[in-house]
Amino acid sequence: MKSYRHPLSILFAVAAMLLVLCMPTALADRAAAGQTQRTTLMQYIMQERPVLASLITKAGLTPILSDNNPYTLLAPPEAELKALEQLPTARLRAILSGHILKGIYQESDFKDGATLETLARTKITIYRKKNYTLIDGVRLEKPATQLENGILHSLAGKLAL
């Protein structure tokens, strides 16, 4: 018995396969092009960085990263953040505020030798190397995530504040 397939069903199957195969590439291209995601910093953190989201909430910084004002968040790795879970709220707020900058800073905006003030009013120093950027000696990971109200840069470690 011969199997008969409708040409339209074959077309739909091919289109579905192409969509599935191209979707990750399209998302990666969008991220690489620096296009803004339609979520706030806090929404993104809640979805992608559960330990950081919990600490930001405990520190009372959720409203800052949820509003329309632009911020740059220098986010330490989740594993490093776990060590902060037992800290008192005031200390936690000081540490996390030291990882937030007012305004949006792309990596290219970080100039070698520049000193920037954090939300905690502490100073951080930028060091530009040939192929990477250091923030107070901690390497900036790539790529950054551009969001509706700011940008999140992943750090290789926690800033010493």
C-alpha positions as CSV (number, residue, x, y, z in Angstrom):
1,M,0.0,0.0,0.0
2,K,1.4,3.4,-1.0
3,S,1.6,6.2,1.5
4,Y,0.2,9.4,0.3
5,R,1.0,12.7,1.9
6,H,-0.6,16.0,1.1
7,P,1.9,18.5,-0.3
8,L,0.6,21.2,2.1
9,S,1.3,19.0,5.2
10,I,4.9,18.5,4.0
11,L,5.2,22.3,3.6
12,F,4.0,22.8,7.1
13,A,6.4,20.2,8.5
14,V,9.4,21.8,6.7
15,A,8.3,25.3,7.9
16,A,8.0,24.0,11.5
17,M,11.5,22.4,11.4
18,L,13.0,25.6,10.0
19,L,11.4,27.6,12.8
20,V,12.7,25.3,15.5
21,L,16.2,25.2,14.0
22,C,16.4,29.0,13.4
23,M,14.8,30.2,16.7
24,P,17.9,29.9,18.9
25,T,20.0,31.6,16.2
26,A,17.6,34.5,16.0
27,L,17.6,34.9,19.7
28,A,21.4,34.8,19.8
29,D,21.6,37.3,17.0
30,R,19.2,39.6,18.8
31,A,21.3,39.5,22.0
32,A,24.6,40.0,20.0
33,A,23.1,43.0,18.2
34,G,22.4,44.5,21.6
35,Q,18.7,44.7,21.1
36,T,16.6,45.5,24.2
37,Q,14.5,42.9,25.8
38,R,11.0,44.0,26.7
39,T,11.5,43.2,30.4
40,T,12.9,45.2,33.3
41,L,16.1,44.4,35.1
42,M,14.1,42.9,38.0
43,Q,11.8,40.8,35.8
44,Y,14.9,39.4,34.0
45,I,16.7,38.7,37.3
46,M,13.6,36.9,38.7
47,Q,13.5,34.7,35.6
48,E,17.2,34.0,35.1
49,R,19.0,34.6,38.4
50,P,17.0,33.2,41.4
51,V,19.7,33.8,44.1
52,L,20.3,37.3,43.0
53,A,16.5,38.0,42.8
54,S,16.1,36.7,46.4
55,L,19.0,38.9,47.7
56,I,17.7,42.0,45.9
57,T,14.3,41.5,47.3
58,K,15.7,41.0,50.9
59,A,17.8,44.1,50.5
60,G,14.8,46.2,49.4
61,L,16.2,47.1,46.0
62,T,13.4,45.6,43.9
63,P,11.6,49.0,43.3
64,I,14.9,50.5,42.0
65,L,15.4,47.8,39.4
66,S,11.7,47.7,38.5
67,D,11.1,51.4,37.7
68,N,11.7,53.3,34.5
69,N,15.0,54.9,35.5
70,P,18.1,53.4,33.8
71,Y,20.6,51.4,35.7
72,T,23.6,49.2,35.1
73,L,23.8,46.0,37.2
74,L,27.2,44.4,37.6
75,A,26.0,40.9,38.6
76,P,28.2,38.4,40.4
77,P,27.8,34.7,39.7
78,E,25.0,32.9,41.5
79,A,27.5,30.7,43.3
80,E,29.3,33.7,44.8
81,L,26.0,35.3,45.9
82,K,24.9,32.2,47.9
83,A,27.6,33.2,50.5
84,L,25.7,36.5,51.1
85,E,22.3,34.9,52.0
86,Q,22.9,35.0,55.7
87,L,24.1,38.6,55.9
88,P,22.0,41.2,57.7
89,T,19.7,43.3,55.4
90,A,21.7,46.5,55.8
91,R,25.0,44.9,54.9
92,L,23.4,43.0,52.0
93,R,21.9,46.3,50.7
94,A,25.3,48.0,50.9
95,I,27.0,45.2,49.0
96,L,24.4,44.9,46.3
97,S,24.1,48.7,45.9
98,G,27.8,48.7,45.3
99,H,27.1,46.6,42.1
100,I,24.6,49.1,40.7
101,L,25.4,52.2,38.6
102,K,23.0,55.0,37.7
103,G,22.6,55.1,33.9
104,I,23.3,52.6,31.2
105,Y,26.9,51.6,30.6
106,Q,27.7,49.4,27.6
107,E,31.1,47.7,27.9
108,S,32.5,50.2,25.4
109,D,31.5,53.1,27.8
110,F,33.9,51.8,30.4
111,K,37.1,53.8,29.8
112,D,40.4,52.6,31.1
113,G,41.2,54.3,34.4
114,A,37.8,55.8,34.9
115,T,36.3,55.9,38.3
116,L,32.5,55.5,38.7
117,E,30.3,56.0,41.7
118,T,27.9,53.2,42.6
119,L,24.4,53.5,44.1
120,A,26.1,52.8,47.5
121,R,28.3,55.9,46.8
122,T,31.4,53.7,46.7
123,K,33.9,54.1,43.8
124,I,34.8,51.4,41.3
125,T,37.7,51.6,38.9
126,I,37.7,50.5,35.3
127,Y,40.7,48.7,33.7
128,R,40.6,48.0,30.0
129,K,42.8,45.3,28.6
130,K,43.2,44.2,25.0
131,N,40.4,41.7,24.9
132,Y,38.5,42.3,28.2
133,T,37.4,44.7,30.8
134,L,38.0,44.6,34.6
135,I,35.8,46.3,37.2
136,D,37.9,46.7,40.4
137,G,40.0,43.8,39.1
138,V,36.9,41.5,38.5
139,R,36.5,40.5,34.9
140,L,33.4,41.5,33.0
141,E,31.9,38.5,31.2
142,K,30.3,38.7,27.8
143,P,27.7,39.3,26.4
144,A,25.7,41.9,28.4
145,T,21.9,41.7,28.5
146,Q,20.2,44.9,27.4
147,L,16.9,45.4,29.1
148,E,14.0,47.8,29.1
149,N,15.3,49.9,32.0
150,G,19.0,49.1,32.0
151,I,21.7,46.6,31.3
152,L,23.0,43.6,33.2
153,H,26.7,42.8,33.0
154,S,27.8,39.4,34.4
155,L,30.9,39.5,36.5
156,A,33.4,36.7,37.0
157,G,33.3,37.3,40.7
158,K,32.0,39.6,43.4
159,L,33.3,43.1,43.9
160,A,35.2,43.7,47.1
161,L,33.4,46.5,48.9
